[in-house]
Amino acid sequence: MSIEAFDRIELDGTGFDPLTEGAVVTIVRQALAAGRGGRIVTPNVDIMRQSRVDDRVRGYLDDADLIVADGMPLVWASKLSGTPLPERVAGSSLIRSLSQGLGLDGRSIFVIGGTPAAENTPDGATRAADKLAAECAGLRIAGTLCPPFGFERDEQAYADVCAKVSDAEPDLVFVGLGFPKQEEVVNRLRATMPRAWFVGCGAAVNFVAGDVERAPRWMQRTGLEWAHRLGTEPGRLAGRYLKHDAPYALRLLAQARRRHGQVAK
């Protein structure tokens, strides 16, 4: 199984790889065995919307070696268009499945993100890495980092973060700093770590650490995880989800349906 073996499925100008989560893990393991690194991007509705108006966001997608759909509306749109994606593949799930897969090969990960350390409590990246190591036999932890807020505005602090990750020589780096900050970090790291894989995984570090509760599986499967997130962080997410993302998702679904109708004629 190789990346080149799949024709991408186009949704609103972005090509998605028609892969299951298990297939993603297999491809990454095979690429690492061959000495090839790469980047996985998991667009959701919000990222797709931004990619239409922001060239920087478009660049993250163009740079990706694997693009998989982190959002049921994207899977639904692919089905409506007549070229269905096999399933949703979320960064919050990949952090565990990739760790399990790399553990089988005795490989290493580096975890970036999470909540800051508190009294007698390690930071979120450390706690997430500890849990992954406990769950995934054979997995090695190359290192963890929970950079302070605003580190990206201090060039020396930014350089120090990148140097620590690069010096650890991990096989795969999970960057859970939120979009788009995490993708900028990946951009910088890729230049010095061509054999490593990178995943911008958003809140996944917080989920694994136990600092944020992920939606129940039935909500994940039915496309309602956004409602759970909205309920836990309404002040931060209400404007984005309801004012911007929901109308975009409806337009995307309508566009997919029209496209399928035109092809079927």
Buried (B, 14 or more C-beta within 10 A) or exposed (E): EEBEEBEEBEBBEBBBBBBBBEBBBBBBBEBBEEEBBBBBBBBBBBBBBBBEEEEEBBBBBEEBBBBBBBBBBBBBBBBBBBBBBBBBBBBBBBBBBBBBBBBEEEBBBBBBBBBEBEEEEBBBBBBBBBBBBEEBEEBBBBBBBBBEEEBBEEEEBBEBBBEBBBEBEBBBBBBBBEBBBBBBBBBBBBEEBEEBBBBBBBBBBBBBBEBBEBBEEEBBEEBBBBEBBBEEEEEEBEEBBEEBBBEBBEEBBEBBBEBBEEEEE
